[in-house]
Every structure is written in structure tokens, then in C-alpha cells.
Amino acid sequence: MLIGDVARHSGVSTRMLRHYDALGLVRPSGRTVGGYRDYSDEDIRRIFHVESLRSLGLSLRQVGRALEDPSFTPSALVSDLVRWAEDRLEREQELLGRLRTIDASAPTGWRDVLRIVELMQELASTSAARRQQAVLARPESVPVAAELLAGAVLAESDPNVAGALRWALARSGGDGVTALAAGVRSEDVDIRRRAVRAIAGMSEAPGVTAALTDALEDPDPTVRGHAALALGRRGVTATVPTLVGMVVEGSYDVDAAEALGTLARDPECAGRIITALADELAAHTAESAVRIRLAQALVELPGAAVREILRQLAHDNDPAVALVASAFVGVLEARTPEDRTRGDSPPGNPDT
């Protein structure tokens, strides 16, 4: 079969077939009277073998060894090809991510594209100061996709840079919650912590409550705590057990007590909270620090039941608990009837 016919049947160009011949990879078995290449059926099968191996990523040199050298085993080479393909896919995914980020930023011209690329490069810097400066010095006129900022938040380990990124993300007005919600499901606990803190700071964005509610089931207490604080301030009563637990453990206990105070504006929920705190007091009779934190949480709540519990604590066997409870009773007695209903402290009193 002449070279033109081989090219039509195999899909390999005549130029490539001549190249194979020059390399000794596929040499036609014969020549016509006029000197033209004449390929046998075996030659054509070899062409298909070459193309099959090339499709796996082998170089022409490697293809030649595979077809000619019996000692050239595929195991090591195929493992290398797998690794090279994985590396290539990773690079392509990174490129695709950058392109999607630029597209989501809706640039109006190439100057915007260059600014976004510059910001992406700055955020990838090994210098925390440089990353922070890239966020804070960004002109308001430069559009940046919320997805870019969300991705940077999830990857950022420096607390100062992370704070700047959360601030920029909350001001971006984009849908960063969706990107951050993926971080809540990460296997990396640090990423989940960063995600839930950032979501908590985006109080006006849609989807915040749903994302934080998912985080309430997280096995990590820090993730659960940040989610409970944000949801408690939003009036989500399912956070009560977690918030009470935070008071007991001393983890953001002041913030947890304030969130419980917000939830206690609902009379029905107030009763649940008071009962839960009273149960914890009964369960920790020998732990002075825990009982003091529980008393501090109680004073945030309205109602006569709270005053009664604190009056009883004012006669506690633990002098430190009794002293703190007595002080809180005085605070509650100084409140006006309206203050007692709301659970607010009177003007001039310290915030308890």
C-alpha cells in the first residue's frame, strides 16, 4: 500500500509517516518500481501499535524501545506516565481555576485582567505582609470575584492576613458563601475553622444560616463554637446546647452567654436556657470556675427564676461562688422592671 493510501486509512499524515521512516520506527517493507514506499499489512499494524503507545504519552524514543527491546518492561514507565499525567492534570486544574476566577470577576478590559492576575500572584506570596498589603491596598474600582477571596481565606494560616481577607470578602458583595461552604465540608479541620469564621462574618449574605447549621454537627468544638455563636445571635434556638456547653468549658464563654441572652428574648427559649444552666450547676457542685461562669451566663437572662437561682447561689458553700452570685443579685435588683424583662443592665453598671 502506498504512503498516501496508508495516510488515508490510518489517519497518520504522510509527513509523520516519513518521519517514522527516518527514525527507523516504521520502515516500509518494500519499494515500488518507481521508488515509492510500499507498506505491507505488518507495517500498517506496526503503525497502529506506534499510535496506540503514543496515545499513552510515550515519546517516539520510548515507543521504539517498547517495540524492539524485550527487556524494556512497561511497569516502571507506566507508573511514571501516571505521575506525569497527574501532575499535568493538576496544572491544568490550577489554570482552569485561575481562568474561572478571572471570568467571575467580569473584567471590562485587559487592564482589569492584569490587575486580577497581579492580585492572585500577591496572594500566593510567601510573605504574610505582602499578602495582607495586597488585600488592603486593592483599589475599590478593581473588581474581584468573591470566589478568589474565599479561596484565599480557606488557604490563609496567618491570623492578620486572614482577618483582612474576611473583611474584604464581607465587603465584596459576591456569593462567597458557596465557596466557603465547601470548606466547611473539608477533611482538614483548619480549613473548616477558617470557613466557619468567614461565613459568620458575612451576616447579610444569603445561605449563611444553612452553612452554619451544617457546621453545628462538626466533630471539632472550635468549628461548632463559631457556628453556634453566629447562629445564636441570629436567633437559632438549636444552638442552646452548644452555647451552654461553651459556658461550661470556658470556650468563648462570655460570647456564648451574650448569645444565650439574645435567644432568651423568646420566653419559651428562655425557660429552656435557664433549665439547662441550672442542670449544669447541679452537675458541677465541686467546680468553682464552672459555677461562676454559669452564674455569669444567668445574669444575662430575664425572669424571676434567674434571680431565685442566684439568691440560692449567694449562700453557696464555695465562698467565691457565693460572692459572685451576691454581686449579681445586686445587679439584678438594681434593674428597672423594663430592664428585667429585657435582661439589660442599667446605665452605668458594668456589662456582665
C-alpha positions in Angstrom: 0.0 0.0 0.0 1.4 3.4 -1.0 2.0 6.1 1.6 -0.9 8.2 0.5 -3.3 5.3 0.9 -1.8 4.4 4.3 -2.2 8.0 5.5 -5.9 7.9 4.4 -6.6 4.7 6.2 -4.6 5.2 9.3 -5.2 8.9 9.9 -1.4 9.4 10.2 -0.1 12.2 7.9 2.3 11.4 5.2 4.8 13.8 6.8 4.6 11.8 10.1 5.0 8.5 8.2 8.2 9.8 6.5 9.4 10.9 10.0 8.7 7.4 11.3 10.7 6.0 8.4 13.6 8.4 9.0 13.8 7.4 12.7 13.6 3.7 11.8 10.4 3.4 13.8 8.2 2.2 10.9 10.0 1.4 7.7 8.0 0.2 4.7 8.9 -3.3 3.8 9.2 -2.6 0.1 9.5 -0.1 -2.7 7.7 0.1 -6.0 9.4 0.1 -9.3 9.3 3.9 -9.2 10.9 4.0 -5.8 7.8 4.8 -3.8 7.3 3.4 -0.3 5.2 0.3 -0.2 3.7 -0.7 3.2 2.8 -4.3 4.0 0.0 -5.3 6.3 2.5 -5.9 9.0 3.9 -2.4 8.5 0.4 -1.0 8.9 -0.1 -3.0 12.1 3.1 -1.5 13.4 1.9 2.0 12.6 -1.2 1.4 14.7 1.0 0.0 17.5 3.1 3.2 17.4 0.0 5.4 17.5 -1.5 3.4 20.4 1.6 3.8 22.5 1.9 7.5 21.6 -1.7 8.0 22.8 -0.5 6.9 26.3 2.1 9.7 26.4 5.2 7.8 25.3 7.8 9.6 23.4 8.8 8.2 20.0 12.1 7.0 21.5 10.2 5.2 24.2 7.8 3.7 21.6 10.8 2.4 19.7 12.2 0.7 22.8 8.8 -0.8 23.7 8.5 -2.3 20.3 12.1 -3.5 19.9 13.6 -4.2 23.3 12.2 -7.3 25.0 13.8 -6.2 28.3 12.0 -2.8 28.3 9.2 -3.7 30.7 6.1 -1.4 31.0 5.7 -1.3 34.8 8.1 1.4 35.7 7.4 3.5 32.6 3.6 3.3 33.0 4.0 4.4 36.7 6.0 7.4 35.5 3.4 8.2 32.9 0.6 8.0 35.6 2.6 10.5 37.7 3.3 12.8 34.8 -0.4 12.8 33.8 -1.5 13.6 37.4 1.0 16.5 37.5 -0.3 17.8 34.2 -3.9 17.5 35.3 -3.1 19.4 38.5 -1.5 22.2 36.5 -4.5 22.2 34.1 -6.9 22.4 37.0 -5.0 25.3 38.5 -5.1 27.1 35.2 -8.8 26.4 34.9 -9.4 27.7 38.4 -7.5 31.0 37.6 -9.4 31.4 34.3 -12.8 30.9 36.1 -11.8 33.3 38.8 -11.0 36.0 36.2 -14.2 35.2 34.3 -16.2 35.5 37.6 -14.7 38.9 38.2 -16.3 40.2 35.0 -13.3 42.3 33.8 -14.2 45.1 31.4 -10.8 45.2 29.8 -7.3 43.6 29.8 -6.1 46.1 32.4 -8.6 44.6 34.8 -7.4 41.1 33.9 -3.8 42.1 34.6 -4.8 43.6 38.0 -6.6 40.4 39.0 -3.7 38.2 37.9 -1.4 40.5 39.9 -3.6 40.1 43.0 -3.6 36.4 42.6 0.1 36.4 42.4 0.4 38.6 45.5 -2.0 36.3 47.5 0.3 33.4 46.6 3.3 35.2 48.0 5.3 33.5 50.9 5.3 36.9 52.7 2.4 37.4 55.0 2.9 41.2 55.0 2.8 41.2 51.2 -0.4 39.2 51.1 -2.0 41.5 53.6 -1.0 44.6 51.7 -2.4 43.1 48.5 -5.8 42.9 50.2 -5.8 46.2 52.0 -4.3 48.3 49.2 -6.6 46.9 46.5 -8.5 49.8 44.8 -12.2 49.7 45.2 -12.6 50.1 41.5 -10.9 46.8 40.7 -13.5 44.0 40.5 -12.5 40.8 42.4 -14.6 37.7 42.4 -15.7 36.6 45.9 -14.6 33.1 44.9 -11.0 34.3 44.8 -11.2 35.9 48.2 -13.0 32.9 49.6 -10.3 30.5 48.3 -7.6 32.8 49.8 -9.4 32.8 53.2 -9.5 29.0 53.3 -5.8 28.7 52.5 -4.6 31.5 54.8 -2.9 30.5 58.1 -1.7 33.9 59.2 -4.3 35.5 61.5 -3.7 39.1 60.4 -3.9 38.3 56.7 -7.0 36.1 57.4 -8.7 38.9 59.1 -8.0 41.3 56.2 -9.3 38.7 53.8 -12.5 38.1 55.8 -13.1 41.9 55.8 -12.6 42.1 52.1 -14.8 39.1 51.5 -17.6 40.5 53.6 -17.4 43.8 51.6 -17.2 42.2 48.2 -20.9 41.7 47.8 -20.4 38.4 45.9 -21.5 34.9 46.7 -18.5 33.8 48.7 -20.7 31.7 51.0 -21.0 28.9 48.4 -17.2 28.7 48.1 -16.8 28.8 51.9 -19.5 26.2 52.4 -17.3 23.8 50.5 -14.6 24.5 53.1 -17.0 23.6 55.9 -17.0 20.0 54.5 -13.3 19.8 54.2 -11.4 16.9 55.8 -8.9 19.5 57.1 -10.0 20.9 60.4 -8.0 24.1 59.9 -9.9 24.8 56.7 -13.2 24.1 58.4 -12.3 26.6 61.1 -11.4 29.3 58.6 -14.5 28.7 56.6 -17.0 28.9 59.5 -15.3 32.1 60.9 -15.5 33.7 57.5 -19.2 32.7 57.0 -20.0 34.0 60.4 -18.7 37.4 59.3 -21.0 37.5 56.2 -24.2 38.1 58.2 -26.1 39.7 55.3 -25.2 37.2 52.6 -27.8 34.5 51.6 -27.0 31.0 52.6 -25.2 31.9 55.8 -27.7 30.2 58.2 -27.8 26.9 56.2 -24.0 26.7 56.0 -23.5 27.4 59.7 -26.3 25.0 60.7 -24.3 22.2 58.9 -21.3 23.3 61.0 -23.2 22.7 64.3 -22.7 19.0 63.7 -18.9 19.3 63.2 -16.8 17.0 65.4 -14.4 19.9 66.2 -15.5 22.0 69.1 -14.0 25.2 67.7 -16.0 24.8 64.5 -19.2 24.1 66.4 -18.5 27.0 68.7 -18.0 29.7 66.0 -21.2 28.4 64.2 -23.2 28.4 67.4 -22.2 32.0 68.3 -23.1 33.3 64.9 -26.4 31.4 64.8 -27.3 32.2 68.4 -27.0 35.9 67.5 -29.4 35.2 64.6 -32.0 33.7 66.9 -31.4 30.0 66.0 -32.6 28.1 69.1 -30.9 24.8 68.1 -27.6 26.4 69.3 -28.7 26.3 73.0 -26.9 23.0 73.9 -23.7 24.0 72.2 -23.7 27.5 73.8 -24.4 26.1 77.3 -21.5 23.7 76.7 -19.2 26.5 75.8 -20.0 28.3 79.1 -19.3 25.1 81.0 -16.0 24.5 79.1 -14.9 28.2 79.3 -14.6 28.4 75.5 -15.7 31.9 74.4 -18.0 31.7 77.4 -18.7 35.5 77.6 -19.7 35.5 73.9 -21.8 32.3 74.5 -23.6 33.9 77.4 -24.4 37.0 75.4 -25.8 34.8 72.6 -27.9 33.0 75.1 -29.1 36.3 76.3 -30.2 37.2 72.8 -32.1 33.8 72.5 -33.7 34.4 75.9 -35.8 37.2 74.4 -38.1 34.4 73.4 -39.8 33.4 76.7 -40.1 29.8 75.7 -36.5 29.6 74.8 -35.6 31.5 78.0 -37.1 28.7 80.1 -35.1 26.1 78.2 -31.9 28.0 78.7 -32.5 28.6 82.5 -33.2 24.9 83.0 -30.1 23.9 81.1 -27.9 26.3 83.1 -29.5 25.1 86.4 -28.9 21.5 85.5 -25.2 22.3 84.8 -24.9 24.0 88.2 -26.2 20.8 89.8 -23.8 18.7 87.8 -20.7 20.7 88.8 -21.0 21.3 92.5 -17.3 21.0 93.1 -16.0 23.1 90.2 -15.9 26.7 91.3 -14.8 28.2 88.0 -17.6 26.4 86.1 -20.2 27.6 88.6 -19.0 31.2 88.4 -19.3 31.1 84.5 -22.8 29.6 84.8 -23.8 32.4 87.2 -22.4 35.0 84.7 -24.5 33.4 82.0 -27.6 33.5 84.2 -27.3 37.2 84.8 -27.7 37.8 81.1 -31.2 36.3 81.2 -34.6 37.8 82.2 -37.1 36.5 84.7 -37.7 35.8 88.4 -36.4 32.3 88.1 -32.9 33.7 87.4 -33.0 35.9 90.5 -34.1 33.0 92.6 -31.2 30.7 91.4 -28.7 33.5 92.0 -30.1 34.1 95.5 -29.5 30.5 96.3 -26.0 30.7 94.9 -25.3 33.7 97.2 -25.4 31.1 100.0 -23.2 28.6 98.2 -20.7 26.6 100.2 -18.0 27.9 97.9 -17.1 31.4 99.1 -16.0 32.5 95.6 -19.3 31.4 94.0 -21.3 33.0 96.8 -19.5 36.3 96.5 -20.0 36.5 92.7 -23.7 35.4 93.0 -24.3 38.1 95.7 -22.9 40.8 93.4 -25.1 39.6 90.5 -28.2 39.6 92.8 -27.4 43.3 93.5 -27.1 44.0 89.8 -30.4 42.4 89.1 -32.2 44.2 91.9 -30.9 47.5 90.5 -32.6 46.9 87.2 -35.8 48.6 86.3 -38.9 46.4 85.6 -38.3 47.0 81.9 -34.7 46.1 82.2 -35.5 42.9 84.0 -37.8 41.9 81.1 -35.1 42.5 78.5 -32.3 41.2 80.6 -30.3 44.5 80.2 -28.0 46.2 82.8 -28.9 49.7 84.0 -26.9 52.6 82.7 -23.5 52.9 84.4 -23.4 49.3 85.5 -20.6 47.1 84.2 -21.5 44.8 81.3 -21.8 41.4 82.9 
